[in-house]
Amino acid sequence: MAHKRPTLLNAFIYGFIVLWLVLAAVPFLWTVWGSFKVEADFFSRESWWNAIFGTATIRETGAAFTGDGYYGAWITRDFWKAAFNTIIVTICVTSISLTLGTLGGYALARSGKNYAFWILIAALVFRAMPHITLVSGYLLPFFQLNIWGVLPTSIIVLVAINQPFTLWMLHSFFLSIPKDLDESAMVDGCTRFQAFRLVIMPVMWPGVVTTGLFSFLLGYNDFAVTAMLLSADNQTMVPKISSFLGSIQETGNVMFAVAAVVSATVPLFILVLFFQRQIVSGLTAGAVKG
């Protein structure tokens, strides 16, 4: 007969889970709610109830909710351009990183040479270095080649920063796949690449999805690289949000930033919600060998 947990322990566990969910969800829900208010309500010093009832919002707009923050961010301040640039950067970084990572990770996992270990160690050291240190090394050649400020420069640097991570993660996934699959496929007439493409990759999809999501998040959320290597016209969403809160404060800028933060966060929430099963299966698959 299974041992049952004490009632007090169950109450503590469920209470902790509820408290954790509240602490995690309330800041985001509050920001979403406040994005439809005016600055005088959302940042009211009199009472936080003003943000609930929209006292100043009603006074200024005639309604308890307003979309002025979203209109100002997306239309007036061209946040749609930053969103489009972010899509380009994240898709390119993810696709290039996964392509190089799957090929490199498979080669290192199947290699019996000692240099495979040292390549992984070098990649780990490179990954551990602060991003800002790596970015500063790219500035001079980019200025000399007159390619600073455009999207390909940031894509190159983000791929270079992300590649050690994808290499290590995919390498561990390939190690969990028995070499017998490769050998059986090649006995049946496949070349090494055909065995990789037709036999190994279908088994690897959970790992590829998991690694791809983390690569996507790197390109999507990056600030240091994109802020230093992109011009104002080519900014991605995170540096663009920061520009709303620059040294020169104009009326509505803060609410533009709040609306932009919500606009940038909601797609990530939907993405993780949609791929949650693949993420869990991918992480657990990499933890079991054989």
C-alpha positions as CSV (number, residue, x, y, z in Angstrom):
1,M,0.0,0.0,0.0
2,A,1.4,3.4,-1.0
3,H,2.4,5.6,1.8
4,K,0.3,8.7,2.0
5,R,1.7,12.1,2.8
6,P,0.4,13.8,5.9
7,T,-2.4,16.3,5.4
8,L,-0.3,19.1,6.9
9,L,2.5,18.4,4.4
10,N,0.0,18.4,1.5
11,A,-1.4,21.7,2.6
12,F,2.1,23.1,2.8
13,I,3.0,21.9,-0.7
14,Y,-0.1,23.2,-2.3
15,G,0.1,26.4,-0.5
16,F,3.7,26.9,-1.6
17,I,2.7,26.2,-5.2
18,V,-0.2,28.7,-5.1
19,L,2.1,31.3,-3.5
20,W,4.7,30.7,-6.2
21,L,2.2,31.0,-9.0
22,V,0.9,34.2,-7.5
23,L,4.3,35.7,-7.2
24,A,5.2,34.7,-10.7
25,A,2.0,35.7,-12.4
26,V,1.0,38.9,-10.6
27,P,3.8,41.2,-11.9
28,F,3.1,40.2,-15.5
29,L,-0.7,40.5,-15.2
30,W,-0.2,43.9,-13.4
31,T,1.9,45.1,-16.3
32,V,-0.6,43.9,-18.9
33,W,-3.4,45.7,-17.0
34,G,-1.4,48.8,-16.6
35,S,-0.4,49.0,-20.3
36,F,-4.0,50.1,-21.0
37,K,-3.8,53.0,-18.5
38,V,-2.2,56.4,-18.7
39,E,1.0,57.2,-16.9
40,A,-0.7,59.1,-14.1
41,D,-2.6,56.0,-13.1
42,F,-0.1,53.2,-13.6
43,F,2.6,55.2,-11.7
44,S,0.3,57.0,-9.3
45,R,1.9,58.0,-6.0
46,E,-1.4,58.7,-4.4
47,S,-2.9,55.2,-4.4
48,W,-2.4,52.0,-6.4
49,W,-6.2,51.8,-6.7
50,N,-5.9,54.5,-9.4
51,A,-4.3,51.9,-11.6
52,I,-7.2,49.6,-10.9
53,F,-10.1,52.0,-11.6
54,G,-8.3,54.2,-14.1
55,T,-9.2,57.6,-12.5
56,A,-6.8,59.6,-14.6
57,T,-7.4,57.4,-17.6
58,I,-11.1,58.3,-17.5
59,R,-10.3,61.9,-17.0
60,E,-7.9,62.1,-19.9
61,T,-9.4,59.7,-22.4
62,G,-13.1,59.3,-21.4
63,A,-12.7,55.6,-20.7
64,A,-11.2,53.3,-18.1
65,F,-8.9,51.7,-20.7
66,T,-6.9,53.2,-23.5
67,G,-4.7,51.8,-26.3
68,D,-2.7,55.0,-26.6
69,G,0.4,53.2,-25.2
70,Y,0.3,50.6,-27.9
71,Y,-0.5,53.0,-30.7
72,G,2.3,55.3,-29.6
73,A,4.8,52.4,-29.4
74,W,3.9,50.5,-32.6
75,I,2.9,53.4,-34.8
76,T,4.3,56.7,-33.5
77,R,7.7,55.2,-32.4
78,D,7.8,52.5,-35.1
79,F,8.1,49.6,-32.8
80,W,6.8,47.4,-35.6
81,K,10.2,47.8,-37.3
82,A,12.0,46.6,-34.2
83,A,9.6,43.6,-34.1
84,F,10.4,42.8,-37.7
85,N,14.1,43.1,-37.2
86,T,13.8,40.8,-34.1
87,I,12.1,38.2,-36.3
88,I,14.8,38.3,-38.8
89,V,17.6,38.1,-36.2
90,T,16.0,35.3,-34.2
91,I,15.2,33.1,-37.3
92,C,18.7,33.5,-38.7
93,V,20.5,32.9,-35.4
94,T,18.3,29.9,-34.6
95,S,18.6,28.3,-38.1
96,I,22.4,28.9,-38.4
97,S,23.1,27.8,-34.9
98,L,21.1,24.6,-35.2
99,T,22.6,23.7,-38.6
100,L,26.2,24.1,-37.4
101,G,25.4,22.7,-34.0
102,T,23.8,19.4,-35.3
103,L,26.6,18.8,-37.7
104,G,29.3,19.7,-35.3
105,G,27.7,17.9,-32.3
106,Y,27.2,14.7,-34.3
107,A,30.7,14.8,-35.6
108,L,32.2,15.3,-32.1
109,A,29.9,12.7,-30.5
110,R,30.9,10.0,-33.1
111,S,34.5,11.0,-33.2
112,G,37.0,8.8,-31.3
113,K,39.8,11.4,-31.5
114,N,41.2,13.3,-28.5
115,Y,40.8,16.6,-30.3
116,A,37.0,16.3,-29.9
117,F,37.3,16.8,-26.2
118,W,39.6,19.8,-26.5
119,I,37.3,21.4,-29.0
120,L,34.4,21.1,-26.5
121,I,36.6,22.6,-23.8
122,A,37.5,25.5,-26.0
123,A,33.8,26.1,-26.8
124,L,33.0,26.0,-23.1
125,V,35.6,28.6,-22.3
126,F,34.4,30.8,-25.1
127,R,30.8,30.4,-23.8
128,A,31.8,31.4,-20.3
129,M,33.2,34.7,-21.4
130,P,31.0,37.8,-20.8
131,H,29.1,38.8,-23.9
132,I,30.2,42.4,-23.6
133,T,33.8,41.4,-23.8
134,L,33.3,39.5,-27.0
135,V,31.3,42.3,-28.6
136,S,34.0,44.8,-28.0
137,G,36.4,42.7,-30.1
138,Y,34.1,42.9,-33.1
139,L,33.6,46.7,-33.1
140,L,36.9,47.7,-34.7
141,P,36.8,45.3,-37.7
142,F,33.1,46.1,-38.2
143,F,33.9,49.9,-38.3
144,Q,36.8,49.3,-40.6
145,L,34.7,47.2,-43.0
146,N,31.9,49.7,-42.7
147,I,29.4,47.0,-41.8
148,W,28.5,48.3,-38.3
149,G,24.8,49.0,-37.6
150,V,23.2,46.4,-39.9
151,L,21.5,43.2,-39.0
152,P,24.0,40.7,-40.4
153,T,26.7,42.0,-38.0
154,S,24.6,41.2,-35.0
155,I,23.6,37.8,-36.4
156,I,27.2,36.9,-36.9
157,V,28.1,37.8,-33.3
158,L,25.0,36.1,-31.8
159,V,25.7,32.9,-33.7
160,A,29.3,33.0,-32.5
161,I,28.2,33.5,-28.9
162,N,25.4,30.9,-29.1
163,Q,27.4,28.2,-31.0
164,P,29.3,26.7,-28.1
165,F,26.0,26.2,-26.2
166,T,24.3,24.5,-29.1
167,L,27.4,22.4,-29.7
168,W,27.5,21.2,-26.1
169,M,23.8,20.6,-25.8
170,L,23.4,18.7,-29.1
171,H,26.6,16.8,-28.5
172,S,25.1,15.4,-25.2
173,F,21.9,14.5,-27.1
174,F,23.9,12.6,-29.8
175,L,25.8,10.7,-27.1
176,S,22.5,9.4,-25.7
177,I,21.7,7.8,-29.1
178,P,23.3,4.4,-29.6
179,K,26.0,4.2,-32.3
180,D,24.2,0.9,-33.4
181,L,21.6,3.0,-35.2
182,D,24.3,4.6,-37.4
183,E,26.0,1.3,-38.0
184,S,22.8,-0.5,-38.9
185,A,21.8,2.2,-41.4
186,M,25.2,2.1,-43.0
187,V,25.1,-1.7,-43.2
188,D,21.8,-1.3,-45.0
189,G,23.5,0.9,-47.6
190,C,23.3,4.4,-46.3
191,T,26.2,6.8,-46.3
192,R,27.3,8.5,-43.1
193,F,25.3,11.6,-44.0
194,Q,22.2,9.6,-45.0
195,A,22.3,7.7,-41.7
196,F,22.6,11.1,-39.9
197,R,19.7,12.6,-41.9
198,L,17.3,9.7,-42.2
199,V,17.9,7.8,-39.0
200,I,19.5,9.9,-36.3
201,M,17.8,13.3,-36.9
202,P,14.2,11.9,-36.5
203,V,15.2,10.5,-33.1
204,M,16.9,13.8,-32.3
205,W,13.9,16.1,-32.8
206,P,13.1,16.7,-29.1
207,G,16.7,17.8,-28.5
208,V,16.7,19.9,-31.6
209,V,13.4,21.6,-30.6
210,T,14.7,22.3,-27.1
211,T,18.1,23.6,-28.3
212,G,16.3,25.7,-31.0
213,L,14.1,27.3,-28.4
214,F,17.0,28.4,-26.2
215,S,18.8,29.7,-29.3
216,F,15.6,31.6,-30.2
217,L,15.4,33.1,-26.8
218,L,19.1,34.3,-27.0
219,G,18.4,36.2,-30.2
220,Y,15.1,37.4,-29.0
221,N,16.1,38.7,-25.6
222,D,19.6,39.9,-26.3
223,F,20.5,43.5,-25.3
224,A,24.3,43.8,-25.1
225,V,25.1,42.7,-28.7
226,T,22.2,44.3,-30.5
227,A,22.5,47.6,-28.5
228,M,26.2,48.0,-29.4
229,L,26.1,46.7,-33.0
230,L,22.9,48.0,-34.4
231,S,22.0,51.5,-35.5
232,A,18.8,53.2,-34.3
233,D,17.0,52.3,-37.5
234,N,17.9,48.6,-37.2
235,Q,17.2,48.1,-33.5
236,T,15.6,45.0,-32.3
237,M,12.8,45.1,-29.7
238,V,14.8,45.0,-26.4
239,P,17.1,48.0,-27.3
240,K,14.1,49.8,-28.7
241,I,12.3,49.4,-25.4
242,S,15.3,50.8,-23.7
243,S,15.3,53.8,-26.0
244,F,11.8,54.7,-24.8
245,L,13.4,55.3,-21.4
246,G,16.3,57.4,-22.6
247,S,17.7,60.5,-21.0
248,I,15.1,62.7,-22.6
249,Q,11.7,62.0,-21.2
250,E,8.6,62.9,-23.2
251,T,5.0,62.6,-22.3
252,G,3.8,59.0,-22.9
253,N,7.3,57.5,-23.4
254,V,7.0,55.4,-20.2
255,M,3.7,53.9,-21.3
256,F,5.1,53.3,-24.7
257,A,7.8,51.2,-23.0
258,V,5.2,49.3,-20.9
259,A,3.1,48.5,-23.9
260,A,6.2,47.4,-25.8
261,V,7.3,45.1,-22.9
262,V,3.9,43.4,-23.0
263,S,4.0,43.1,-26.8
264,A,7.4,41.5,-26.6
265,T,6.6,39.1,-23.7
266,V,3.3,37.7,-24.8
267,P,4.7,35.9,-27.9
268,L,7.4,34.2,-25.6
269,F,4.6,33.1,-23.2
270,I,2.7,31.6,-26.1
271,L,5.8,30.0,-27.6
272,V,6.8,28.3,-24.4
273,L,3.2,27.2,-23.7
274,F,3.0,25.6,-27.2
275,F,6.4,23.8,-27.0
276,Q,6.3,22.8,-23.3
277,R,6.0,19.1,-24.0
278,Q,8.8,19.2,-26.5
279,I,11.0,21.1,-24.1
280,V,10.4,18.6,-21.2
281,S,10.9,15.6,-23.5
282,G,14.0,17.1,-25.0
283,L,15.6,17.9,-21.6
284,T,14.8,14.5,-20.2
285,A,16.0,12.7,-23.3
286,G,19.4,14.2,-23.0
287,A,19.6,13.0,-19.4
288,V,19.4,9.3,-20.3
289,K,22.1,7.5,-22.2
290,G,21.5,4.4,-24.2
